[in-house]
Amino acid sequence: MNPPKDPATSQQARQPLSDAAKASLLKTHNLFRIFIVTVLGSFFVYQVDVAYLWLTAILTAASIVLGIVVLVRAVRLKESKLVLFGSISGLVVSAVMVLLVMFSAAFFNQVRDFQQCSRSALTQQAMTQCQTQLERSLPMQLR
């Protein structure tokens, strides 16, 4: 069982943050929030329509840059573990988005046709037909 903590000793253990440290912490948290919004934005814009691939690419590039900045700040300034874990996770998602953007750019027409087909597919059988159509339209090496 843990002994009760004395409020007087816990106040002494925590040093009050200076104004510069508070400003730095606030800036890191704001960058982290913007980073999370750009990661989620790139993912959701891609889901809307492949015609917005250019916007997805811009948001993905911005999320990678912001993720690296947040990661460096989190390590250098010894920020919370949540910011560190969130920035690493967001960078992994951004890396997957880079691969998805590159694939979609290389096979833009096929992906666009698949999206149009899957939007009109009301049954699982229709969705399977859309997937089969996509597989047939891709080069043999990717099947």
C-alpha positions in Angstrom: 0.0 0.0 0.0 1.3 3.4 -0.9 1.8 5.9 2.0 -0.2 9.1 1.7 1.6 12.0 0.1 2.3 15.1 2.1 1.2 18.2 0.1 4.1 20.2 1.5 6.7 17.7 0.1 5.0 17.3 -3.2 5.0 21.1 -3.7 8.7 21.2 -3.0 9.4 18.4 -5.4 7.8 20.2 -8.3 9.6 23.3 -9.4 7.4 26.1 -10.8 7.8 26.5 -14.5 9.3 29.8 -15.8 7.5 31.9 -18.3 9.8 30.7 -21.1 9.2 27.1 -20.2 5.4 27.6 -20.1 5.6 29.3 -23.5 7.7 26.5 -24.9 5.3 23.9 -23.5 2.3 25.7 -25.0 4.0 26.0 -28.4 4.8 22.2 -28.4 1.2 21.3 -27.5 -0.2 23.6 -30.2 2.2 22.1 -32.8 1.1 18.7 -31.6 -2.6 19.6 -32.0 -1.9 20.9 -35.5 0.1 17.8 -36.3 -2.8 15.5 -35.3 -5.3 17.6 -37.3 -3.1 17.3 -40.5 -2.6 13.6 -40.1 -6.4 13.0 -39.6 -7.1 15.5 -42.4 -4.9 13.8 -44.9 -6.6 10.4 -44.1 -10.1 11.7 -44.3 -9.5 13.8 -47.4 -8.3 10.7 -49.2 -11.4 8.8 -48.1 -13.6 11.5 -49.6 -12.4 11.2 -53.2 -9.2 10.3 -55.0 -9.7 13.5 -57.1 -8.4 15.4 -54.0 -5.1 13.4 -54.1 -3.2 16.7 -54.4 -4.6 17.9 -51.1 -3.9 14.6 -49.5 -0.3 14.8 -50.6 0.0 18.4 -49.3 -1.5 17.4 -45.9 0.7 14.3 -45.7 3.8 16.3 -46.4 2.8 18.9 -43.8 2.1 16.2 -41.3 5.5 14.7 -41.8 7.3 18.0 -41.3 5.2 18.9 -38.3 5.6 15.4 -36.8 9.4 15.7 -37.0 9.3 19.1 -35.4 7.1 17.9 -32.6 9.2 14.7 -32.1 12.4 16.7 -31.9 10.8 19.2 -29.4 9.3 16.4 -27.4 12.7 14.6 -27.0 14.8 17.8 -26.6 12.5 19.4 -24.1 11.5 16.2 -22.3 7.8 16.7 -22.9 5.1 14.3 -21.8 5.1 10.7 -22.9 1.7 11.2 -24.6 3.2 13.8 -27.0 6.1 11.6 -27.7 3.9 8.5 -28.3 1.4 10.5 -30.3 4.0 12.0 -32.6 5.6 8.6 -33.3 2.2 7.1 -34.0 1.3 10.0 -36.2 4.5 9.7 -38.2 3.8 6.0 -38.8 0.4 6.9 -40.1 1.9 9.6 -42.3 4.4 7.1 -43.7 1.6 4.8 -44.6 -0.2 7.7 -46.2 2.9 8.4 -48.3 2.7 4.9 -49.7 -1.0 5.2 -50.3 -0.6 8.5 -52.1 2.2 7.1 -54.2 0.2 4.1 -55.2 -2.9 6.2 -55.9 -0.9 8.6 -58.1 0.6 5.7 -60.0 -2.7 4.0 -60.6 -5.0 7.0 -60.5 -7.5 5.9 -63.1 -7.9 2.5 -61.6 -8.4 3.8 -58.1 -10.8 6.4 -59.3 -12.9 3.8 -61.1 -12.8 1.6 -58.0 -14.1 4.4 -55.8 -16.9 5.2 -58.2 -17.9 1.6 -58.4 -17.8 1.0 -54.7 -19.9 4.1 -54.0 -22.7 2.6 -56.1 -22.3 -0.9 -54.7 -25.2 -1.7 -52.4 -24.5 -5.3 -51.7 -21.5 -7.4 -50.8 -21.6 -9.1 -54.2 -21.5 -5.7 -56.0 -18.5 -4.7 -53.8 -16.8 -8.0 -54.7 -17.3 -7.3 -58.4 -15.7 -3.8 -57.9 -12.7 -5.5 -56.3 -12.4 -8.0 -59.1 -12.6 -5.2 -61.7 -9.8 -3.3 -59.8 -7.6 -6.4 -59.7 -8.1 -7.0 -63.4 -7.2 -3.4 -64.3 -3.9 -3.5 -62.3 -0.7 -4.8 -63.9 0.0 -8.5 -63.5 2.9 -7.9 -61.0 0.5 -6.4 -58.4 -2.1 -9.1 -58.4 
